[in-house]
Amino acid sequence: MSPPAQQTHIGSTTRARSVVLAVSLVFLALKSWLAATTHGTDDVRTFEQFARIIGRVGPVGIYGVPHAAGGLYNHPPLTGDLLWILQQISREGVSFPLLIRLPAIVADVFTSLLVFELVRDWTGSDRRAMWAGAGMACSPVLIIISGFHGNIDPVFILLVLLSVWLLTRRRLPLPAGCVFALALSIKVVPLVALPVLLLWALLRGRRTLLLFAAGLAATLAVVWGPAVVAHWPALRDNVLGYNGWSTPQWGLAQVLQDLGIRSAELRSVLDHLRTPVVLVSALLGMGLVLRRRDALAPAVGISLATLLLLSTATGTQYLTWAVAGLFLAEPWTALVYSLMGGLFLYRLYDSWSRGTWDVARATSWSGANTQLALLSWSALAAALVCSVRAVLRSPAAAGPAPKPAATADAPSEGFQEQPAERRLSSAVRSALRAPADAADITEP
């Protein structure tokens, strides 16, 4: 690329990035106003009660408090640390309902910028990256969940994408492993994406895999270690074994009920589906990485979106799991899902708050809201199919990725294969070639 053309390209990228940042800041202000003028859902009250207990017994001690705040404390250790910090700040007179929503609100800004960078990296298109990042920033799902609901799922989404960016753009597997461990310490949901990252690291080389695994293991030991030693049974049953406590109404659960499965049998059926759902979600992302090694980011996002599609649990905040992942893969169908999900959440929260949009008390979904939820679920399914197709059919990025520093497993080029890696990739691709050809999918 000649110097003038290079300067033009850099200017285009800067302008596109600035648009994403500007849109993100506008919606940061909107969500902050919403959080400052409302109380939110039952989750806000529950988190506030948990924070008070943590203020007395500490982030580890709460696992030893049976039925804390009248419910089940099912959060990983880093969430307890966050609640402890927010509790200390609230003692200075700052509203806790505002504080609990600020981490998600701020996280959305950085997630939008990461979506821009990751889409630009794997597609080479500033325009597509700009639309993806801006769409992420103004998603109605995130406006309602981050600005009103009062949960921290958007925080772990940010950490997952930051881990991917550190792996692919910065070539820093050790910090990437540390950051991914922090995501697992906010919610255990990112576990579905871990095999995808491990496979990508293995294909990069043993050194990359070992450094990523070392960062992951060391951080997990530091964050989880005290709670594991002091309260392992409670941590195992309430955090790792948690499967929701509300009446299942989302996606597969509602479809199975509509097919005639009685409520008494439904919970058992859903319990048996938990492990297959996680495996299918992880394997889909791994298959995409094997076919398109430059598309780790959308592969991870698609795994999270698949988990939401097949989820056997019900939670309105779960709709955030798919937003960033779908925008990473295919912005236009992601926008459709985001709009449908936002419409469903608006109608549901409007009924829960009786039109006041102040205090929303969760109840079972009405028939009309259940139908909107099914439409949102269908939009998610369609967006997921289009996302997988977009990843498999997209051309390689027009511009070369930044070259990493020379390492033992990649002495000169960013994706140079070692003999063992080449044999593994060739064997798996051979196994996948027949079904891929049948679907008329051409590997880039």
Backbone hydrogen bonds, N-H to C=O, Kabsch-Sander energy under -0.5 kcal/mol:
donor,donor_aa,acceptor,acceptor_aa,energy
6,Q,2,S,-3.0
7,Q,3,P,-2.6
8,T,4,P,-2.3
9,H,5,A,-2.4
10,I,6,Q,-2.5
11,G,7,Q,-2.5
12,S,8,T,-2.4
13,T,9,H,-2.3
14,T,10,I,-2.5
15,R,11,G,-2.4
16,A,12,S,-2.4
17,R,13,T,-2.6
18,S,14,T,-2.3
19,V,15,R,-2.0
20,V,16,A,-1.9
21,L,17,R,-2.3
22,A,18,S,-2.7
23,V,19,V,-2.6
24,S,20,V,-2.4
25,L,21,L,-2.3
26,V,22,A,-2.0
27,F,23,V,-2.1
28,L,24,S,-1.7
29,A,25,L,-2.0
30,L,26,V,-1.8
31,K,27,F,-2.5
32,S,28,L,-2.3
33,W,29,A,-2.3
34,L,30,L,-2.2
35,A,31,K,-2.6
36,A,32,S,-2.1
37,T,33,W,-1.2
38,T,34,L,-0.6
39,H,358,D,-0.9
40,G,358,D,-2.9
41,T,149,H,-1.6
42,D,360,A,-0.6
44,V,41,T,-1.0
45,R,41,T,-1.0
46,T,42,D,-2.6
47,F,43,D,-2.9
48,E,44,V,-2.2
49,Q,45,R,-2.0
50,F,46,T,-2.6
51,A,47,F,-2.7
52,R,48,E,-1.8
53,I,49,Q,-1.8
54,I,50,F,-2.8
55,G,51,A,-2.2
56,R,52,R,-0.9
56,R,53,I,-0.9
57,V,53,I,-2.9
58,G,54,I,-2.3
61,G,57,V,-0.6
62,I,58,G,-1.3
63,Y,60,V,-1.5
64,G,61,G,-1.7
65,V,62,I,-1.6
68,A,65,V,-0.9
70,G,67,H,-1.9
71,G,68,A,-2.2
73,Y,71,G,-0.5
74,N,72,L,-1.1
78,L,185,S,-1.0
79,T,76,P,-0.9
79,T,185,S,-1.1
80,G,76,P,-1.0
81,D,77,P,-1.7
82,L,78,L,-2.3
83,L,79,T,-2.6
84,W,80,G,-2.1
85,I,81,D,-2.0
86,L,82,L,-2.5
87,Q,83,L,-2.3
88,Q,84,W,-1.9
89,I,85,I,-2.1
90,S,86,L,-2.4
91,R,87,Q,-1.2
92,E,89,I,-1.8
93,G,90,S,-1.8
94,V,89,I,-0.9
99,L,95,S,-2.2
100,I,96,F,-2.8
101,R,98,L,-0.8
102,L,98,L,-1.1
102,L,99,L,-0.6
105,I,101,R,-2.0
106,V,102,L,-2.8
107,A,103,P,-2.3
108,D,104,A,-1.9
109,V,105,I,-0.8
109,V,106,V,-0.7
110,F,106,V,-1.4
111,T,107,A,-2.6
112,S,108,D,-2.1
113,L,109,V,-1.7
114,L,110,F,-2.3
115,V,111,T,-2.6
116,F,112,S,-2.0
117,E,113,L,-2.4
118,L,114,L,-2.9
119,V,115,V,-2.5
120,R,116,F,-2.3
121,D,117,E,-2.0
122,W,118,L,-2.0
123,T,119,V,-2.1
124,G,120,R,-2.0
126,D,124,G,-0.6
129,A,125,S,-1.8
130,M,126,D,-2.5
131,W,127,R,-2.4
132,A,128,R,-2.3
133,G,129,A,-2.7
134,A,130,M,-2.7
135,G,131,W,-2.3
136,M,132,A,-2.2
137,A,133,G,-2.0
138,C,134,A,-1.9
139,S,136,M,-1.1
143,I,139,S,-2.0
144,I,140,P,-2.1
145,I,141,V,-2.5
146,S,142,L,-2.0
147,G,142,L,-0.9
147,G,143,I,-1.1
148,F,144,I,-1.5
149,H,144,I,-2.4
150,G,145,I,-1.6
155,V,152,I,-1.3
156,F,152,I,-0.9
156,F,153,D,-0.5
157,I,153,D,-1.5
158,L,154,P,-1.9
159,L,155,V,-2.0
160,V,156,F,-2.3
161,L,157,I,-2.3
162,L,158,L,-2.4
163,S,159,L,-2.1
164,V,160,V,-2.0
165,W,161,L,-2.6
166,L,162,L,-2.4
167,L,163,S,-1.8
168,T,164,V,-2.8
169,R,165,W,-2.1
170,R,165,W,-1.6
172,L,166,L,-3.1
176,A,172,L,-1.9
177,G,173,P,-2.3
178,C,174,L,-1.8
179,V,175,P,-2.6
180,F,176,A,-2.3
181,A,177,G,-1.9
182,L,178,C,-1.6
183,A,179,V,-1.9
184,L,180,F,-2.1
185,S,181,A,-1.0
186,I,183,A,-1.3
187,K,183,A,-2.0
191,L,188,V,-1.9
192,V,189,V,-1.9
193,A,190,P,-1.7
194,L,190,P,-0.8
194,L,191,L,-0.6
197,L,193,A,-1.8
198,L,194,L,-2.6
199,L,195,P,-2.3
200,W,196,V,-2.1
201,A,197,L,-2.6
202,L,198,L,-2.3
203,L,199,L,-2.5
204,R,200,W,-1.4
205,G,201,A,-1.3
209,L,201,A,-0.6
209,L,205,G,-2.1
210,L,206,R,-2.9
211,L,207,R,-2.5
212,F,208,T,-2.4
213,A,209,L,-2.7
214,A,210,L,-2.3
215,G,211,L,-2.4
216,L,212,F,-2.4
217,A,213,A,-2.9
218,A,214,A,-2.6
219,T,215,G,-1.9
220,L,216,L,-2.3
221,A,217,A,-2.3
222,V,218,A,-1.9
223,V,219,T,-2.8
224,W,220,L,-2.7
225,G,220,L,-0.6
225,G,221,A,-1.2
228,V,224,W,-2.6
229,V,225,G,-2.5
230,A,226,P,-2.2
231,H,227,A,-2.9
232,W,228,V,-0.7
235,L,231,H,-2.3
236,R,232,W,-3.1
237,D,233,P,-2.5
238,N,234,A,-2.7
239,V,234,A,-0.5
239,V,235,L,-1.5
240,L,235,L,-2.0
241,G,236,R,-1.1
242,Y,239,V,-0.7
252,L,309,L,-0.5
253,A,250,W,-1.5
255,V,251,G,-2.4
256,L,252,L,-2.9
257,Q,253,A,-1.9
258,D,254,Q,-2.4
259,L,255,V,-1.5
260,G,257,Q,-1.5
261,I,256,L,-2.1
265,E,262,R,-1.1
266,L,262,R,-1.7
267,R,263,S,-1.0
269,V,265,E,-2.0
270,L,266,L,-2.8
271,D,267,R,-2.3
272,H,268,S,-1.8
273,L,269,V,-0.9
274,R,270,L,-0.8
274,R,271,D,-0.7
277,V,273,L,-2.4
278,V,274,R,-1.9
279,L,275,T,-2.5
280,V,276,P,-2.7
281,S,277,V,-2.2
282,A,278,V,-2.3
283,L,279,L,-2.9
284,L,280,V,-2.1
285,G,281,S,-1.4
286,M,282,A,-2.3
287,G,283,L,-2.6
288,L,284,L,-1.9
289,V,285,G,-2.0
290,L,286,M,-2.0
291,R,287,G,-1.6
292,R,288,L,-3.1
295,A,292,R,-2.0
299,A,295,A,-1.8
300,V,296,L,-2.6
301,G,297,A,-2.4
302,I,298,P,-2.6
303,S,299,A,-1.8
304,L,300,V,-1.9
305,A,301,G,-2.2
306,T,302,I,-2.5
307,L,303,S,-2.0
308,L,304,L,-1.7
309,L,305,A,-2.4
310,L,306,T,-2.5
311,S,307,L,-0.6
311,S,308,L,-0.7
318,Y,315,G,-1.5
319,L,316,T,-1.4
320,T,317,Q,-1.6
321,W,318,Y,-2.1
322,A,319,L,-0.7
323,V,320,T,-0.6
324,A,320,T,-0.7
326,L,322,A,-2.4
327,F,323,V,-2.0
328,L,324,A,-2.0
329,A,325,G,-1.2
330,E,326,L,-3.0
334,A,330,E,-1.6
335,L,331,P,-1.8
336,V,332,W,-1.4
337,Y,333,T,-2.2
338,S,334,A,-2.5
339,L,335,L,-2.4
340,M,336,V,-2.6
341,G,337,Y,-3.1
342,G,338,S,-2.1
343,L,339,L,-2.3
344,F,340,M,-2.3
345,L,341,G,-2.5
346,Y,342,G,-2.5
347,R,343,L,-2.4
348,L,344,F,-2.4
349,Y,345,L,-2.9
350,D,346,Y,-2.1
351,S,347,R,-1.7
352,W,348,L,-2.4
353,S,349,Y,-2.3
354,R,351,S,-0.7
355,G,350,D,-2.8
356,T,353,S,-1.7
360,A,40,G,-2.5
360,A,358,D,-0.6
361,R,352,W,-1.3
361,R,359,V,-0.6
362,A,360,A,-0.6
370,T,366,S,-2.5
371,Q,367,G,-1.9
372,L,368,A,-1.9
373,A,369,N,-2.3
374,L,370,T,-2.1
375,L,371,Q,-2.0
376,S,372,L,-2.3
377,W,373,A,-2.5
378,S,374,L,-2.4
379,A,375,L,-2.4
380,L,376,S,-2.2
381,A,377,W,-2.2
382,A,378,S,-2.5
383,A,379,A,-2.6
384,L,380,L,-2.3
385,V,381,A,-2.2
386,C,382,A,-2.3
387,S,383,A,-2.2
388,V,384,L,-2.4
389,R,385,V,-2.2
390,A,386,C,-2.5
391,V,387,S,-2.2
392,L,388,V,-2.3
393,R,389,R,-2.1
394,S,390,A,-1.3
398,A,123,T,-0.7
407,T,410,A,-1.3
416,Q,413,E,-1.1
422,R,418,Q,-2.9
423,R,419,P,-2.2
424,L,420,A,-2.2
425,S,421,E,-2.8
426,S,422,R,-2.5
427,A,423,R,-2.3
428,V,424,L,-2.2
429,R,425,S,-2.4
430,S,426,S,-2.1
431,A,427,A,-1.6
432,L,428,V,-1.6
433,R,429,R,-1.2
434,A,430,S,-0.6
436,A,432,L,-1.9
437,D,433,R,-2.8
438,A,434,A,-2.1
439,A,435,P,-1.5
440,D,437,D,-1.7
441,I,436,A,-2.2
442,T,440,D,-0.5
443,E,441,I,-0.6
